[in-house]
């Protein structure tokens, strides 16, 4: 498996993988499927997106998006990592997140953050292994299928960009 910067031509594969994550109900509050054109709009030239390929097929992606619009937060990005069902538990998520951390560093971000469902042990273990720390819990942060869900807040500093 190898990681590379994503391009708009990867939007179809990214949408497919993201939609599997939406359907599985273990990683996002989102319930509406995404279309390829919507994903293509993620490519703004500022916020990195990487994909992992296995045998020429995109099997995972990681993305970073604006945390807040205020100027003081311009170096903070929210991150997400999704792996195709068929490629889970084979290291693709780790490869994607490692690639995203490098890309975020190159883009000048000083902090990555995310929120993870407490019971998502695989994601929590992955992000912990790559230097993210759990900083708290948002209780009843949102509803998924009519059920209130908590999320664990995680962050990772990028020391080279903290000058």
MDTraj code that builds the backbone (N, CA, C; nanometers):
import mdtraj as md
import numpy as np

residues = "UNK UNK UNK UNK UNK UNK UNK UNK UNK UNK UNK UNK UNK UNK UNK UNK UNK UNK UNK UNK UNK UNK UNK UNK UNK UNK UNK UNK UNK UNK UNK UNK UNK UNK UNK UNK UNK UNK UNK UNK UNK UNK UNK UNK UNK UNK UNK UNK UNK UNK UNK UNK UNK UNK UNK UNK UNK UNK UNK UNK UNK UNK UNK UNK UNK UNK UNK UNK UNK UNK UNK UNK UNK UNK UNK UNK UNK UNK UNK UNK UNK UNK UNK UNK UNK UNK UNK UNK UNK UNK UNK UNK UNK UNK UNK UNK UNK UNK UNK UNK UNK UNK UNK UNK UNK UNK UNK UNK UNK UNK UNK UNK UNK UNK UNK UNK UNK UNK UNK UNK UNK UNK UNK UNK UNK UNK UNK UNK UNK UNK UNK UNK UNK UNK UNK UNK UNK UNK UNK UNK UNK UNK UNK UNK UNK UNK UNK UNK UNK UNK UNK UNK UNK UNK UNK UNK UNK UNK UNK UNK UNK UNK UNK".split()
xyz = np.array([
    [0.0847, -0.1185, 0.0000],
    [0.0000, 0.0000, 0.0000],
    [0.0884, 0.1236, 0.0000],
    [0.0440, 0.2248, -0.0709],
    [0.1170, 0.3508, -0.0709],
    [0.0199, 0.4674, -0.0558],
    [0.0728, 0.5748, 0.0020],
    [-0.0064, 0.6951, 0.0261],
    [0.0414, 0.8042, -0.0682],
    [-0.0544, 0.8834, -0.1163],
    [-0.0215, 0.9972, -0.2019],
    [-0.1265, 1.1055, -0.1808],
    [-0.0928, 1.2243, -0.2258],
    [-0.1903, 1.3335, -0.2230],
    [-0.3079, 1.2975, -0.3133],
    [-0.4261, 1.3238, -0.2664],
    [-0.5459, 1.2991, -0.3468],
    [-0.5614, 1.4103, -0.4500],
    [-0.6309, 1.3782, -0.5569],
    [-0.6652, 1.4751, -0.6604],
    [-0.8168, 1.4698, -0.6803],
    [-0.8735, 1.5690, -0.7468],
    [-1.0173, 1.5648, -0.7730],
    [-1.0608, 1.4381, -0.8470],
    [-0.9700, 1.3759, -0.9209],
    [-1.0039, 1.2520, -0.9915],
    [-1.0295, 1.1359, -0.8942],
    [-0.9880, 1.1506, -0.7686],
    [-1.0127, 1.0482, -0.6660],
    [-1.1489, 1.0641, -0.5988],
    [-1.2237, 1.1667, -0.6367],
    [-1.3486, 1.1987, -0.5670],
    [-1.4477, 1.0826, -0.5662],
    [-1.4574, 1.0097, -0.6749],
    [-1.5525, 0.8981, -0.6796],
    [-1.5160, 0.7912, -0.5772],
    [-1.3898, 0.7542, -0.5696],
    [-1.3461, 0.6523, -0.4733],
    [-1.3616, 0.7029, -0.3304],
    [-1.3277, 0.8301, -0.3073],
    [-1.3429, 0.8868, -0.1734],
    [-1.4898, 0.8856, -0.1323],
    [-1.5789, 0.9250, -0.2229],
    [-1.7221, 0.9238, -0.1920],
    [-1.7693, 0.7829, -0.1582],
    [-1.7242, 0.6838, -0.2333],
    [-1.7637, 0.5453, -0.2064],
    [-1.7202, 0.5023, -0.0659],
    [-1.5957, 0.5319, -0.0309],
    [-1.5443, 0.4928, 0.1004],
    [-1.6168, 0.5694, 0.2110],
    [-1.6359, 0.6987, 0.1924],
    [-1.7052, 0.7792, 0.2926],
    [-1.8489, 0.7294, 0.3111],
    [-1.9148, 0.6960, 0.2028],
    [-2.0524, 0.6475, 0.2123],
    [-2.0604, 0.5148, 0.2869],
    [-1.9593, 0.4296, 0.2740],
    [-1.9560, 0.3071, 0.3552],
    [-1.9473, 0.3436, 0.5032],
    [-1.8649, 0.4422, 0.5357],
    [-1.8539, 0.4878, 0.6741],
    [-1.9842, 0.5456, 0.7260],
    [-2.0541, 0.6194, 0.6418],
    [-2.1847, 0.6728, 0.6815],
    [-2.2813, 0.5578, 0.7089],
    [-2.2855, 0.4611, 0.6188],
    [-2.3760, 0.3466, 0.6361],
    [-2.3451, 0.2657, 0.7616],
    [-2.2173, 0.2524, 0.7961],
    [-2.1777, 0.1685, 0.9092],
    [-2.2105, 0.2298, 1.0444],
    [-2.2319, 0.3613, 1.0496],
    [-2.2738, 0.4300, 1.1720],
    [-2.1754, 0.4168, 1.2886],
    [-2.0448, 0.4064, 1.2591],
    [-1.9472, 0.3933, 1.3674],
    [-1.8470, 0.5093, 1.3715],
    [-1.8515, 0.6001, 1.2736],
    [-1.7463, 0.7009, 1.2676],
    [-1.7955, 0.8432, 1.2408],
    [-1.9221, 0.8636, 1.2136],
    [-1.9694, 0.9975, 1.1801],
    [-2.1172, 1.0121, 1.2151],
    [-2.1549, 1.1351, 1.2442],
    [-2.2968, 1.1659, 1.2645],
    [-2.3707, 1.1794, 1.1315],
    [-2.2981, 1.1933, 1.0236],
    [-2.3598, 1.2096, 0.8925],
    [-2.4458, 1.0888, 0.8570],
    [-2.5579, 1.1143, 0.7926],
    [-2.6460, 1.0058, 0.7486],
    [-2.6792, 1.0157, 0.6001],
    [-2.6475, 1.1301, 0.5402],
    [-2.6772, 1.1507, 0.3988],
    [-2.5574, 1.1093, 0.3138],
    [-2.5811, 1.0265, 0.2158],
    [-2.4770, 0.9826, 0.1235],
    [-2.4202, 1.1029, 0.0476],
    [-2.2916, 1.0975, 0.0151],
    [-2.2264, 1.2040, -0.0598],
    [-2.2085, 1.1624, -0.2052],
    [-2.2281, 1.2582, -0.2917],
    [-2.2093, 1.2373, -0.4347],
    [-2.0663, 1.2774, -0.4725],
    [-2.0197, 1.2259, -0.5828],
    [-1.8839, 1.2544, -0.6302],
    [-1.8600, 1.4039, -0.6443],
    [-1.9554, 1.4780, -0.6984],
    [-1.9370, 1.6218, -0.7176],
    [-1.9200, 1.6947, -0.5848],
    [-1.9895, 1.6494, -0.4807],
    [-1.9739, 1.7114, -0.3491],
    [-1.8322, 1.6909, -0.2971],
    [-1.7810, 1.5703, -0.3124],
    [-1.6455, 1.5409, -0.2668],
    [-1.5443, 1.6192, -0.3491],
    [-1.5680, 1.6334, -0.4756],
    [-1.4761, 1.7101, -0.5607],
    [-1.4621, 1.8538, -0.5079],
    [-1.5663, 1.9064, -0.4474],
    [-1.5624, 2.0426, -0.3923],
    [-1.4745, 2.0530, -0.2676],
    [-1.4342, 1.9413, -0.2089],
    [-1.3449, 1.9443, -0.0931],
    [-1.2063, 1.9961, -0.1304],
    [-1.1701, 1.9851, -0.2571],
    [-1.0350, 2.0199, -0.3008],
    [-1.0246, 2.1712, -0.3177],
    [-0.9767, 2.2362, -0.2117],
    [-0.9686, 2.3820, -0.2123],
    [-0.8258, 2.4341, -0.2264],
    [-0.7282, 2.3441, -0.2383],
    [-0.5899, 2.3851, -0.2518],
    [-0.5235, 2.4273, -0.1218],
    [-0.5971, 2.4264, -0.0124],
    [-0.5436, 2.4665, 0.1178],
    [-0.5384, 2.3490, 0.2141],
    [-0.6459, 2.2741, 0.2182],
    [-0.6597, 2.1665, 0.3157],
    [-0.6257, 2.0324, 0.2509],
    [-0.5269, 1.9626, 0.3081],
    [-0.4795, 1.8395, 0.2449],
    [-0.5776, 1.7227, 0.2527],
    [-0.5738, 1.6426, 0.1490],
    [-0.6455, 1.5156, 0.1429],
    [-0.5474, 1.4153, 0.0841],
    [-0.5373, 1.2994, 0.1474],
    [-0.4494, 1.1944, 0.0961],
    [-0.5315, 1.0675, 0.0752],
    [-0.4828, 0.9835, -0.0131],
    [-0.5455, 0.8532, -0.0359],
    [-0.4394, 0.7451, -0.0221],
    [-0.4861, 0.6255, 0.0107],
    [-0.4006, 0.5075, 0.0149],
    [-0.4470, 0.4156, -0.0963],
    [-0.3499, 0.3710, -0.1768],
    [-0.3791, 0.2780, -0.2851],
    [-0.3229, 0.1407, -0.2518],
    [-0.3953, 0.0411, -0.2945],
    [-0.3509, -0.0976, -0.2826],
    [-0.3787, -0.1623, -0.4175],
    [-0.2744, -0.1983, -0.4877],
    [-0.2917, -0.2573, -0.6197],
    [-0.3592, -0.1651, -0.7184],
    [-0.3399, -0.0336, -0.7029],
    [-0.3996, 0.0632, -0.7938],
    [-0.5380, 0.1099, -0.7537],
    [-0.5974, 0.0475, -0.6525],
    [-0.7307, 0.0878, -0.6051],
    [-0.7192, 0.1743, -0.4805],
    [-0.7976, 0.2814, -0.4741],
    [-0.8020, 0.3648, -0.3545],
    [-0.8818, 0.2894, -0.2481],
    [-0.8162, 0.2645, -0.1326],
    [-0.8799, 0.1857, -0.0257],
    [-0.8977, 0.2647, 0.1031],
    [-0.8426, 0.3863, 0.1101],
    [-0.8570, 0.4690, 0.2300],
    [-0.8280, 0.6138, 0.1944],
    [-0.8767, 0.7039, 0.2772],
    [-0.8419, 0.8445, 0.2619],
    [-0.8405, 0.9103, 0.3990],
    [-0.7682, 1.0190, 0.4067],
    [-0.7677, 1.1040, 0.5258],
    [-0.7748, 1.2474, 0.4772],
    [-0.8479, 1.3292, 0.5485],
    [-0.8680, 1.4666, 0.5057],
    [-0.8557, 1.5615, 0.6239],
    [-0.8219, 1.6845, 0.5915],
    [-0.8133, 1.7917, 0.6906],
    [-0.8968, 1.9082, 0.6389],
    [-0.9793, 1.9628, 0.7271],
    [-1.0655, 2.0738, 0.6891],
    [-1.0567, 2.1853, 0.7918],
    [-1.0977, 2.3018, 0.7506],
    [-1.0965, 2.4199, 0.8372],
    [-1.1677, 2.3898, 0.9693],
    [-1.1017, 2.4296, 1.0772],
    [-1.1604, 2.4129, 1.2110],
    [-1.2623, 2.5234, 1.2384],
    [-1.2216, 2.6460, 1.2229],
    [-1.3098, 2.7612, 1.2421],
    [-1.2685, 2.8694, 1.1422],
    [-1.3569, 2.9627, 1.1154],
    [-1.3292, 3.0696, 1.0199],
    [-1.2409, 3.1809, 1.0766],
    [-1.2322, 3.1916, 1.2086],
    [-1.1544, 3.3007, 1.2683],
    [-1.0059, 3.2865, 1.2341],
    [-0.9428, 3.3986, 1.2061],
    [-0.8017, 3.4026, 1.1658],
    [-0.7110, 3.3335, 1.2670],
    [-0.7405, 3.3462, 1.3947],
    [-0.6534, 3.2886, 1.4980],
    [-0.6496, 3.1359, 1.4925],
    [-0.7430, 3.0727, 1.4237],
    [-0.7484, 2.9268, 1.4151],
    [-0.7015, 2.8731, 1.2796],
    [-0.6415, 2.9572, 1.1969],
    [-0.6085, 2.9156, 1.0604],
    [-0.5114, 2.7985, 1.0541],
    [-0.4361, 2.7715, 1.1599],
    [-0.3410, 2.6608, 1.1605],
    [-0.3936, 2.5348, 1.2255],
    [-0.5228, 2.5310, 1.2509],
    [-0.5857, 2.4138, 1.3121],
    [-0.6782, 2.3503, 1.2091],
    [-0.6708, 2.2186, 1.1975],
    [-0.7560, 2.1479, 1.1010],
    [-0.8251, 2.0308, 1.1691],
    [-0.9501, 2.0097, 1.1311],
    [-1.0228, 1.8904, 1.1741],
    [-0.9878, 1.7783, 1.0775],
    [-0.9665, 1.6601, 1.1321],
    [-0.9239, 1.5486, 1.0494],
    [-1.0258, 1.4361, 1.0517],
    [-1.0249, 1.3587, 0.9448],
    [-1.1067, 1.2387, 0.9333],
    [-1.0267, 1.1337, 0.8581],
    [-1.0485, 1.0100, 0.8940],
    [-0.9847, 0.8972, 0.8265],
    [-1.0924, 0.7923, 0.8018],
    [-1.1001, 0.7431, 0.6785],
    [-1.1964, 0.6397, 0.6430],
    [-1.1270, 0.5327, 0.5599],
    [-1.1628, 0.4084, 0.5877],
    [-1.1049, 0.2939, 0.5178],
    [-1.2185, 0.2120, 0.4582],
    [-1.2021, 0.1703, 0.3330],
    [-1.3018, 0.0840, 0.2682],
    [-1.3193, -0.0433, 0.3510],
    [-1.4408, -0.0913, 0.3588],
    [-1.4686, -0.2117, 0.4377],
    [-1.3728, -0.3260, 0.4054],
    [-1.3498, -0.3488, 0.2776],
    [-1.2674, -0.4622, 0.2347],
    [-1.1211, -0.4475, 0.2731],
    [-1.0800, -0.3269, 0.3112],
    [-0.9391, -0.3035, 0.3426],
    [-0.9149, -0.2789, 0.4916],
    [-1.0164, -0.2896, 0.5725],
    [-0.9997, -0.2613, 0.7152],
    [-0.9128, -0.3660, 0.7844],
    [-0.8471, -0.3188, 0.8900],
    [-0.7602, -0.4035, 0.9729],
    [-0.6365, -0.4526, 0.8988],
    [-0.5914, -0.3752, 0.7996],
    [-0.4711, -0.4119, 0.7238],
    [-0.3678, -0.2995, 0.7239],
    [-0.3911, -0.1946, 0.8016],
    [-0.2949, -0.0862, 0.8127],
    [-0.3194, 0.0334, 0.7230],
    [-0.4238, 0.0303, 0.6423],
    [-0.4495, 0.1421, 0.5499],
    [-0.4821, 0.2710, 0.6242],
    [-0.5550, 0.2614, 0.7335],
    [-0.5882, 0.3808, 0.8109],
    [-0.4644, 0.4478, 0.8672],
    [-0.3721, 0.3672, 0.9170],
    [-0.2474, 0.4229, 0.9715],
    [-0.1658, 0.4895, 0.8613],
    [-0.1558, 0.4255, 0.7474],
    [-0.0814, 0.4840, 0.6352],
    [-0.1448, 0.6165, 0.5937],
    [-0.2777, 0.6213, 0.5884],
    [-0.3477, 0.7440, 0.5495],
    [-0.3240, 0.8549, 0.6511],
    [-0.3366, 0.8237, 0.7786],
    [-0.3204, 0.9275, 0.8798],
    [-0.1757, 0.9752, 0.8880],
    [-0.0799, 0.8861, 0.8734],
    [0.0603, 0.9283, 0.8686],
    [0.0831, 1.0234, 0.7514],
    [0.0256, 0.9902, 0.6370],
    [0.0381, 1.0770, 0.5196],
    [-0.0271, 1.2118, 0.5410],
    [-0.1416, 1.2122, 0.6075],
    [-0.2114, 1.3383, 0.6334],
    [-0.1316, 1.4249, 0.7304],
    [-0.0733, 1.3639, 0.8316],
    [0.0081, 1.4410, 0.9271],
    [0.1236, 1.5087, 0.8534],
    [0.1917, 1.4364, 0.7654],
    [0.3011, 1.4948, 0.6869],
    [0.2493, 1.6088, 0.5977],
    [0.1373, 1.5846, 0.5310],
    [0.0812, 1.6861, 0.4416],
    [0.0372, 1.8102, 0.5191],
    [-0.0197, 1.7903, 0.6376],
    [-0.0629, 1.9034, 0.7206],
    [0.0580, 1.9828, 0.7696],
    [0.1647, 1.9119, 0.8031],
    [0.2877, 1.9808, 0.8444],
    [0.3410, 2.0658, 0.7297],
    [0.3470, 2.0080, 0.6100],
    [0.3950, 2.0812, 0.4930],
    [0.3071, 2.2026, 0.4626],
    [0.1784, 2.1920, 0.4914],
    [0.0841, 2.3014, 0.4648],
    [0.0857, 2.4071, 0.5749],
    [0.1625, 2.3843, 0.6819],
    [0.1763, 2.4847, 0.7865],
    [0.0805, 2.4728, 0.9037],
    [0.0040, 2.3668, 0.9114],
    [-0.0865, 2.3497, 1.0248],
    [-0.0073, 2.3165, 1.1504],
    [-0.0517, 2.3690, 1.2639],
    [0.0168, 2.3400, 1.3901],
    [-0.0619, 2.2457, 1.4800],
    [-0.1872, 2.2192, 1.4452],
    [-0.2671, 2.1274, 1.5271],
    [-0.3707, 2.0573, 1.4412],
    [-0.3881, 1.9271, 1.4672],
    [-0.4957, 1.8483, 1.4079],
    [-0.5869, 1.8056, 1.5209],
    [-0.7142, 1.8056, 1.4944],
    [-0.8074, 1.7587, 1.5961],
    [-0.9196, 1.6797, 1.5322],
    [-0.9881, 1.6046, 1.6153],
    [-1.1010, 1.5259, 1.5677],
    [-1.1885, 1.4880, 1.6861],
    [-1.2973, 1.4229, 1.6553],
    [-1.3880, 1.3680, 1.7555],
    [-1.4183, 1.2248, 1.7143],
    [-1.4196, 1.1365, 1.8133],
    [-1.4338, 0.9932, 1.7865],
    [-1.5403, 0.9376, 1.8794],
    [-1.6256, 0.8504, 1.8284],
    [-1.7226, 0.7838, 1.9160],
    [-1.6463, 0.7020, 2.0198],
    [-1.6858, 0.7079, 2.1458],
    [-1.6110, 0.6385, 2.2518],
    [-1.5917, 0.4889, 2.2278],
    [-1.6876, 0.4235, 2.1669],
    [-1.6793, 0.2785, 2.1468],
    [-1.5969, 0.2389, 2.0241],
    [-1.5482, 0.3376, 1.9481],
    [-1.4694, 0.3087, 1.8284],
    [-1.3237, 0.2834, 1.8706],
    [-1.3021, 0.1676, 1.9291],
    [-1.1714, 0.1317, 1.9846],
    [-1.0623, 0.1295, 1.8784],
    [-1.0935, 0.0857, 1.7582],
    [-0.9929, 0.0797, 1.6518],
    [-0.9416, 0.2195, 1.6188],
    [-1.0307, 0.3149, 1.6021],
    [-0.9893, 0.4519, 1.5707],
    [-0.9138, 0.5143, 1.6872],
    [-0.9620, 0.4927, 1.8072],
    [-0.8938, 0.5501, 1.9237],
    [-0.7524, 0.4941, 1.9363],
    [-0.7356, 0.3653, 1.9129],
    [-0.6029, 0.3054, 1.9186],
    [-0.5123, 0.3594, 1.8100],
    [-0.5654, 0.3742, 1.6898],
    [-0.4877, 0.4259, 1.5774],
    [-0.4376, 0.5666, 1.6071],
    [-0.5263, 0.6546, 1.6432],
    [-0.4854, 0.7936, 1.6627],
    [-0.3911, 0.8078, 1.7816],
    [-0.4122, 0.7290, 1.8842],
    [-0.3204, 0.7302, 1.9992],
    [-0.1804, 0.6882, 1.9546],
    [-0.1730, 0.5870, 1.8681],
    [-0.0421, 0.5366, 1.8225],
    [0.0335, 0.6395, 1.7393],
    [-0.0368, 0.7396, 1.6877],
    [0.0267, 0.8416, 1.6033],
    [0.0370, 0.9768, 1.6742],
    [0.0307, 0.9739, 1.8069],
    [0.0578, 1.0943, 1.8841],
    [-0.0593, 1.1827, 1.9180],
    [-0.1791, 1.1413, 1.8866],
    [-0.2962, 1.2178, 1.9290],
    [-0.3221, 1.1892, 2.0766],
    [-0.3730, 1.2883, 2.1473],
    [-0.4098, 1.2662, 2.2863],
    [-0.5581, 1.2972, 2.3043],
    [-0.6191, 1.2243, 2.3945],
    [-0.7592, 1.2478, 2.4263],
    [-0.7649, 1.3606, 2.5279],
    [-0.8442, 1.4626, 2.4964],
    [-0.8489, 1.5808, 2.5830],
    [-0.9817, 1.5990, 2.6541],
    [-1.0783, 1.5163, 2.6245],
    [-1.2063, 1.5279, 2.6923],
    [-1.3168, 1.4576, 2.6164],
    [-1.4369, 1.4756, 2.6668],
    [-1.5550, 1.4140, 2.6066],
    [-1.6627, 1.5208, 2.5936],
    [-1.7184, 1.5322, 2.4749],
    [-1.8394, 1.6106, 2.4569],
    [-1.9556, 1.5159, 2.4817],
    [-2.0335, 1.5436, 2.5837],
    [-2.1487, 1.4595, 2.6130],
    [-2.2666, 1.5007, 2.5253],
    [-2.3384, 1.3995, 2.4776],
    [-2.4570, 1.4229, 2.3952],
    [-2.4268, 1.5287, 2.2883],
    [-2.3223, 1.5044, 2.2141],
    [-2.2740, 1.5996, 2.1142],
    [-2.3662, 1.6064, 1.9930],
    [-2.4323, 1.4980, 1.9628],
    [-2.5243, 1.4960, 1.8502],
    [-2.6068, 1.3689, 1.8535],
    [-2.7098, 1.3686, 1.7710],
    [-2.7936, 1.2495, 1.7610],
    [-2.7619, 1.1749, 1.6327],
    [-2.7581, 1.0450, 1.6431],
    [-2.7423, 0.9577, 1.5283],
    [-2.8558, 0.8580, 1.5335],
    [-2.9399, 0.8611, 1.4331],
    [-3.0580, 0.7744, 1.4280],
    [-3.1435, 0.7889, 1.5535],
    [-3.1564, 0.9145, 1.5994],
    [-3.2431, 0.9449, 1.7123],
    [-3.1841, 0.9150, 1.8498],
    [-3.0582, 0.8775, 1.8564],
    [-2.9935, 0.8455, 1.9840],
    [-2.8821, 0.9465, 2.0097],
    [-2.8828, 1.0072, 2.1283],
    [-2.7761, 1.0996, 2.1648],
    [-2.6451, 1.0239, 2.1781],
    [-2.5380, 1.0819, 2.1221],
    [-2.4066, 1.0168, 2.1251],
    [-2.3023, 1.1120, 2.1819],
    [-2.2123, 1.0565, 2.2610],
    [-2.0965, 1.1296, 2.3094],
    [-1.9842, 1.1147, 2.2072],
    [-1.8845, 1.2036, 2.2156],
    [-1.7638, 1.1907, 2.1350],
    [-1.6422, 1.2239, 2.2214],
    [-1.5334, 1.1542, 2.1935],
    [-1.4055, 1.1821, 2.2578],
    [-1.3324, 1.2839, 2.1709],
    [-1.2833, 1.3907, 2.2324],
    [-1.2101, 1.4954, 2.1610],
    [-1.0625, 1.4575, 2.1619],
    [-0.9994, 1.4618, 2.0450],
    [-0.8569, 1.4294, 2.0350],
    [-0.7839, 1.5411, 1.9613],
    [-0.6539, 1.5562, 1.9933],
    [-0.5726, 1.6557, 1.9253],
    [-0.4298, 1.6047, 1.9118],
    [-0.3628, 1.6594, 1.8118],
    [-0.2202, 1.6298, 1.7918],
    [-0.1522, 1.7579, 1.7469],
    [-0.0526, 1.7997, 1.8230],
    [0.0260, 1.9152, 1.7848],
    [0.1289, 1.8750, 1.6799],
    [0.1659, 1.9696, 1.5967],
    [0.2726, 1.9506, 1.4991],
    [0.3843, 2.0459, 1.5420],
    [0.4776, 1.9953, 1.6232],
    [0.5782, 2.0821, 1.6871],
    [0.6585, 2.1673, 1.5916],
    [0.6908, 2.1187, 1.4735],
    [0.7737, 2.1966, 1.3807],
    [0.7051, 2.3252, 1.3361],
    [0.5730, 2.3312, 1.3491],
    [0.4995, 2.4506, 1.3069],
    [0.4578, 2.5393, 1.4239],
    [0.5057, 2.5084, 1.5431],
    [0.4758, 2.5877, 1.6626],
    [0.5948, 2.6792, 1.6910],
    [0.6061, 2.7831, 1.6141],
    [0.7178, 2.8772, 1.6330],
    [0.6675, 3.0086, 1.6806],
])
top = md.Topology()
chain = top.add_chain()
for i, resn in enumerate(residues, 1):
    res = top.add_residue(resn, chain, resSeq=i)
    for name in ("N", "CA", "C"):
        top.add_atom(name, md.element.get_by_symbol(name[0]), res)
traj = md.Trajectory(xyz[None], top)
